[in-house]
Amino acid sequence: MEKEIKARVDSLLGQMTLEEKAAQMIQVSFRHLGREKSLEWAKRGAGSFLFAMGEDAKELQQAALSSRMGIPLLFGIDAVRGHSVNDHATVFPTQLAAASTWDKEAVREMGRVTAKEVASEGLHWTFSPLLCLARDPRWGRVDETFGEDPYLTGEMAAAIIHGYQGDDLRNSDSILACAKHYFAYGEAVGARDACDSEITRRKAKEVFLPPFQKAVNAGCATFMTAYGSMDGTPFTANSWALKEMLRQEMGFEGFVVTDWGNMTSLMTQQFVAETPEDAAKLAAEAGNDMMMSSEEFFDTAVSLVRSGKMAESVLDEAVGHILAVKIRMGLFENPFRQGDPKCLGCPAHRDAALNVARESITLVRNDGVLPLNPTQKVAVIGANGDDIRAQYGDWTYFSHPLPDPEKEPVRPYVTVKEGFEALSKNVVYCRGCGPMPCAKDDLDAALDIARDADVIVHVVGDMIDQVGEAKDRANLDLSGRQSELHEKLAALGKPLVTVLLASKPSTITREAARSNAVVIAFNGGMFGGQAVAEAVYGVFNPSGRLPISFPHHAGQVPVYYNALPGWHFGPNARYCDLPAGPLYAFGEGLSYTDFAYEDLTLDADTLQARVTVTNTGDRAGRETVQVYFRDCVSSVLTPVKQLIAFRQVDLQPGEKKTVSFQLNRMDFSLVNAKEQRVVEPGKFLLMIGHSSKDADLLKTEFTLS
Ligand code: NOJ
């Protein structure tokens, strides 16, 4: 901790009573406790509130400042894709869609815009980004991740954290980022939300901690502990993870907040604590600084210290971490700091959301049917083609955490149908059916308009009821009657374009085989529909790349590309009743032009790699050049392929560029059986190309001494 900050922290701690310290470690949900109780907590010196906005937040701040110590409150909110719990804010695509852009600058800008809008309400802190890996698509929160890969996740994390926190935390439009959920939440067994993650410490260091390390390196001010557990120890009670790893090894200097009720759940869900005292002691001693929505921490912590069962220094340390962040962001000098209220949903911010939506569109199949021509008569079919709630998915004002499904959607937004109508006069729409069977389903009506069209665009996917916390799915097939309708549409024998507007991969092998083109849109936010239509009509050339593999079948999961080698991972290895490999691989994505790779070189001394990429088609396009490696022989099993770098290049038709990468030795490291990150000398394979698929990669072998 910086000297000057430490001196201020020590001075504050010296003046605080035990009760004031315990209160500082509490984060209260305004929404759940209501105004009166919340005001009491503010006066008692609570450290933070979540879900308090606008005038409510101001009133609470005033109450906190009038308390004996007058320590300002921190206000946190889930602004995970724009400040989208506010119905007038800019709604961005989900993190998963944003990761499909592979564009760090666009993702940084997403963070910047979000920060400005959150700060415009006088709030200070977003519980974002989510850095768990989505290696099992059955998990309900895949939409909130940057996909399955630790490297891509870490790069995107650093970008969005820089966006949130800006150049200086003291700026009134900077907000605190929160790296969550620490860690391996996405790896819970069977993708059952918040359950145990069957991993070891070595594997944690190898796979799950690296994105969090990048968050620390990017200066991320706060971390949130995960709900689950690892090897019998809840993450909330894991001092190895919170102290040894996070603070000592990774160098984190901010503060740690638990997830919702995590302290209490040590007792009520995980049964490692019998009483609130046991739970409070476990959570505090393990290294959690702030308890989200576990108010009983207050009384229990005070009595634990008074009875000599817990050292007061435990509280001092935690409160010190919290106060240091408050000091760093200048909250004491400027407790009512606020950004510019006029920026909420302003045109420049909407442009940023449209940009991410466009860049996220990933074309994974096209036999030449796309781009469409506005003179073609198009039948757009499917509930998700004209349902802003489904298009938004989770974490907006319709859904979590302040759900209001009946709320009237606030313009501007553009559904897929509206996007098509804006670009062509020859568009008809019919709902047909959606992800949830309902009385409105009318397959015949959809077939009627399809019969009369030149091209059919079937928009399929999932909707809010199938997405989010504790909404894991055992079955990833298209739900409701969507598959049945798709089959009937295909039987008409017309060109068929399938658009997946969903929170995550669905198993669409059959649908893809019947389609002339497949577009993956995920949840594209307010302009997601416009982006789909523009991609389909070729207004822009799609450049998205999948940040996650698409399984053929839920029973094939996991199919992430960076698997460990073994009998099941050779070129021909497969389940005997499924094709080998995924339907669509990590990094995959087409455009309306083609790129050719040649001349891969690697200087084994300088570790400078080069490759030449040519746009061999007749449209300008953006290629994402992906760099993977494999350690050919290693003391522990290492992945068959691992992403270690990527770069985007814009190429005119016929244009050729040499793309170079300065790699370094540690890029080729592994975590050995002693849990040390090392580079083991020997043979390596460097692979550069268009996607993680072998057929897309140029390869060269080299030796590290
Ligand atoms: C629980 C979720 O797991 C977490 O991601 C979120 O930030 C908190 N609730 C607050 O809403």
Boltz pocket constraint, residues with backbone or C-beta under 6 A from the ligand:
constraints:
  - pocket:
      binder: B
      contacts: [[A, 50], [A, 78], [A, 127], [A, 180], [A, 259], [A, 260], [A, 401], [A, 469]]
      max_distance: 6.0
